């Protein structure tokens, strides 16, 4: 006997009376309309936010030929001192890239951004690892900032870990890379970053801690300064802690694997000095600079994660 086929099951809407079926269809249409409106509203909001961020970003083009005399971080520290009733302390003296020891240039790249030549302001691998770590810990404990991002933050933003601030930092970093050479980015960075309470830039730090100029730093002194950037208000090159001495040894071991950008002949206008050309280093004039090999240092990364006030949030 042939098997009897079961009759197809009726759908829920087919089993409903016509009036109820119509109501269900109407509710589905209303739900889809609302979802579409919410999606359109969210898209418009995100577009408006992106446009606002882009249009309000600072114009970085003057930095190509004008030295900044102050930064957002300098102004922040001054406000903090005034609010605490302390005297505002500011040690800062601009020096051209050619008058900063090659040992310090190498040390800073080794400590903070050994892939400086490989990225366009944003190092995606570091950024991804930072996001993964922060999501795992459910808080911002690790930074993934390049030197260009750190410069963007120091010049225009704040140390806050607000996600919106991070977006601005990324956008400004891309603008800096588009408008400035690698040499100019590193020159500004070395002249404006914080190196202690009221100590700003390589020249002030060299004289404050070692009583010498930035041009005369030894490898050991340069490595101490570079190792302190991760937390300059805690780690003092003048009174190095065990942690800082450990970082110094790591930086010294890595300095030979990075090549700093060459000196450029560029006319820079400063309010403190008349227009002057940056000198060209005979050792690098006309020479091509090799891109530094991608290197890693688990010790430095782990130490940066442990520091809540690291320089690259």
C-alpha positions as a printed Julia matrix, in Angstrom:
313×3 Matrix{Float64}:
  0.0    0.0    0.0
  1.5    3.39  -0.92
  2.43   5.58   2.04
  0.05   8.32   2.78
  1.55  11.79   2.46
  0.99  14.09   5.37
 -0.78  17.29   4.46
  1.46  20.37   4.62
  1.38  22.22   7.9
 -0.35  25.49   7.69
  1.65  28.55   8.64
  0.64  30.48  11.72
 -0.6   33.4    9.65
 -2.63  31.09   7.4
 -4.31  29.55  10.41
 -5.36  32.93  11.77
 -8.67  34.5   10.94
 -8.39  37.12   8.18
 -8.8   40.03  10.59
 -5.98  38.87  12.91
 -3.73  38.06   9.94
 -4.1   41.61   8.67
 -3.22  42.98  12.11
  0.0   40.88  12.24
  1.09  42.07   8.81
  0.44  45.67   9.79
  2.52  45.29  12.96
  5.43  43.8   10.98
  5.32  46.74   8.56
  5.33  49.23  11.44
  8.26  47.41  13.09
 10.31  47.5    9.88
  9.52  51.18   9.39
 10.69  51.97  12.93
 13.89  49.94  12.45
 14.57  51.76   9.21
 14.03  55.13  10.85
 16.33  54.24  13.74
 19.02  53.06  11.32
 18.69  56.19   9.21
 18.82  58.38  12.32
 21.9   56.59  13.63
 23.61  56.89  10.26
 22.85  60.6   10.09
 24.13  61.08  13.64
 27.38  59.25  12.91
 27.84  61.23   9.69
 27.26  64.51  11.51
 29.68  63.51  14.27
 32.33  62.52  11.74
 31.88  65.75   9.81
 32.09  67.8   13.01
 35.29  66.03  14.08
 36.89  66.49  10.67
 35.93  70.15  10.3
 37.1   71.05  13.82
 40.47  69.34  13.58
 43.45  71.71  13.88
 45.29  72.88  10.78
 48.72  71.23  11.07
 50.21  72.76   7.9
 51.93  75.69   9.67
 53.99  73.15  11.64
 55.99  72.45   8.49
 57.79  75.8    8.92
 56.81  77.17  12.34
 57.9   75.81  15.69
 55.1   75.54  18.27
 55.78  77.63  21.37
 53.3   75.77  23.58
 51.18  72.62  23.54
 47.91  71.37  25.02
 49.9   69.36  27.57
 51.95  72.39  28.63
 48.78  74.4   29.14
 47.18  71.53  31.06
 50.13  71.22  33.47
 50.13  74.99  34.02
 46.41  74.93  34.9
 46.96  72.01  37.28
 49.77  73.89  39.04
 47.66  77.05  39.4
 44.69  75.05  40.7
 46.95  73.43  43.31
 48.45  76.78  44.31
 51.87  75.78  42.99
 54.28  77.89  40.98
 54.07  77.14  37.28
 57.41  75.62  36.27
 58.35  75.47  32.61
 61.8   74.52  31.36
 61.77  74.5   27.58
 64.25  75.4   24.89
 63.81  74.53  21.24
 66.77  73.07  19.38
 66.87  71.96  15.74
 66.93  68.29  14.87
 70.58  68.54  13.83
 71.5   69.56  17.4
 69.88  66.53  19.03
 72.28  63.63  19.48
 71.79  60.72  17.13
 71.91  58.48  20.19
 68.74  60.12  21.56
 66.94  59.87  18.23
 67.75  56.15  18.07
 66.88  55.57  21.73
 63.47  57.22  21.44
 62.59  55.24  18.33
 63.76  52.01  20.01
 61.66  52.72  23.1
 58.52  54.24  21.62
 58.08  53.37  17.95
 60.52  51.03  16.23
 58.17  50.82  13.23
 58.29  54.59  12.65
 59.13  54.21   8.95
 56.62  51.44   8.31
 53.4   53.24   9.27
 51.53  56.35   8.15
 50.84  57.58  11.64
 48.82  54.59  12.86
 50.29  51.15  13.58
 47.35  48.82  13.05
 48.92  45.79  14.72
 49.64  47.7   17.93
 46.2   49.3   17.81
 44.5   45.9   17.48
 46.55  44.42  20.33
 45.71  47.44  22.47
 41.98  47.07  21.8
 42.1   43.33  22.54
 43.9   43.9   25.84
 41.59  46.71  26.9
 38.46  44.69  26.03
 39.81  41.72  27.96
 40.5   43.85  31.03
 37.32  45.92  30.55
 39.36  49.1   30.97
 42.04  51.09  29.12
 45.26  49.55  30.38
 47.4   49.43  27.26
 48.17  52.03  24.63
 48.88  51.42  20.97
 50.13  54.87  20.04
 52.85  55.66  17.55
 55.16  58.66  17.93
 52.9   60.54  15.5
 49.84  59.78  17.63
 51.68  60.84  20.78
 52.63  64.1   19.08
 49.01  64.71  18.05
 47.89  64.15  21.64
 50.61  66.36  23.15
 50.07  69.25  20.73
 46.27  69.41  20.64
 44.52  67.04  23.06
 44.79  65.68  26.61
 45.81  62.52  28.5
 42.17  61.46  28.93
 41.14  57.97  27.8
 37.88  59.19  26.28
 37.12  57.21  23.06
 36.24  60.44  21.24
 39.67  61.84  22.15
 41.26  58.72  20.69
 39.37  59.17  17.41
 40.59  62.77  17.2
 44.14  61.59  17.9
 43.99  59.11  15.02
 42.64  61.71  12.6
 45.22  64.33  13.59
 48.0   61.76  13.3
 46.99  61.05   9.7
 47.03  64.78   8.97
 50.49  65.15  10.48
 51.84  62.32   8.35
 50.24  63.83   5.24
 51.69  67.32   5.78
 55.04  66.74   7.51
 58.12  64.66   6.85
 59.22  61.95   9.23
 62.19  64.13  10.22
 59.95  67.08  11.07
 57.54  64.9   13.07
 60.39  63.5   15.16
 61.97  66.95  15.57
 58.77  68.45  16.98
 58.17  65.39  19.17
 61.64  65.55  20.71
 61.2   69.27  21.44
 57.76  69.24  23.08
 57.23  65.99  24.97
 57.09  65.97  28.74
 60.23  64.77  30.53
 59.37  65.5   34.14
 57.67  68.14  36.26
 57.86  71.28  34.13
 60.57  69.81  31.89
 59.72  69.88  28.18
 61.82  68.69  25.28
 65.24  67.13  24.82
 67.34  70.23  25.48
 65.66  71.11  28.78
 65.78  67.48  29.92
 69.46  67.09  29.03
 70.41  70.19  31.0
 68.09  69.46  33.92
 69.25  65.89  34.48
 72.79  65.7   33.06
 73.98  69.33  32.85
 74.79  68.95  29.19
 73.2   69.8   25.85
 70.98  67.51  23.82
 73.76  67.36  21.23
 76.26  65.96  23.74
 74.25  63.13  25.28
 75.95  59.78  25.67
 74.26  56.52  24.67
 73.58  55.7   28.32
 72.06  59.11  29.04
 69.94  58.94  25.88
 68.63  55.51  26.84
 67.66  56.77  30.3
 65.73  59.68  28.81
 63.99  57.42  26.28
 63.1   54.9   28.96
 61.42  57.59  31.07
 58.99  58.75  28.34
 56.5   56.03  29.26
 55.79  57.78  32.58
 57.84  60.99  32.84
 56.19  62.22  36.03
 57.23  59.07  37.9
 60.43  57.89  36.21
 63.27  60.4   36.71
 66.48  60.13  34.66
 68.17  62.18  37.39
 67.3   59.58  40.06
 66.73  56.39  38.06
 64.72  53.67  39.77
 65.34  49.98  39.28
 62.53  49.91  36.75
 64.03  52.77  34.73
 67.49  51.18  34.8
 65.95  47.98  33.45
 64.27  49.91  30.65
 67.59  51.65  29.91
 69.29  48.29  29.31
 66.48  47.14  27.02
 66.7   50.36  25.0
 70.51  50.14  24.74
 70.21  46.61  23.38
 67.77  47.74  20.69
 69.29  51.06  19.6
 71.43  49.51  16.88
 68.36  48.09  15.13
 66.67  51.4   14.34
 67.71  54.19  11.97
 66.48  57.73  12.7
 65.32  59.93   9.83
 68.0   62.13   8.23
 68.59  65.82   8.87
 66.78  68.02   6.36
 67.71  71.46   5.05
 64.46  73.26   5.9
 63.88  76.87   6.9
 62.04  77.04  10.2
 60.44  80.19  11.6
 60.4   80.48  15.38
 59.12  83.31  17.56
 62.22  82.9   19.7
 64.69  82.85  16.82
 65.05  84.44  13.4
 64.48  82.33  10.31
 67.31  79.83  10.01
 68.09  76.77   7.91
 68.5   73.48   9.67
 72.06  72.29   9.18
 72.68  69.22   7.07
 74.63  66.47   8.76
 77.55  65.5    6.46
 77.24  61.94   7.62
 73.7   61.64   6.26
 73.66  64.24   3.44
 72.56  62.49   0.27
 72.5   59.13   1.93
 69.44  56.97   1.78
 68.05  55.83   5.09
 67.13  52.17   5.36
 63.76  51.35   6.73
 64.18  49.88  10.15
 63.38  46.2   10.42
 60.23  45.31  12.28
 61.33  44.37  15.77
 59.48  43.54  18.94
 60.25  43.95  22.62
 57.91  42.09  24.96
 59.72  43.57  27.96
 59.06  47.19  26.97
 55.45  46.45  25.99
 54.72  44.66  29.25
 56.31  47.48  31.23
 54.18  50.03  29.36
 51.03  48.06  30.18
 51.91  48.14  33.88
 52.18  51.93  33.84
 48.74  53.62  34.25
 50.2   56.96  33.18
 52.02  55.66  30.12
 52.81  58.11  27.38
 50.76  56.26  24.79
 47.24  55.74  26.04
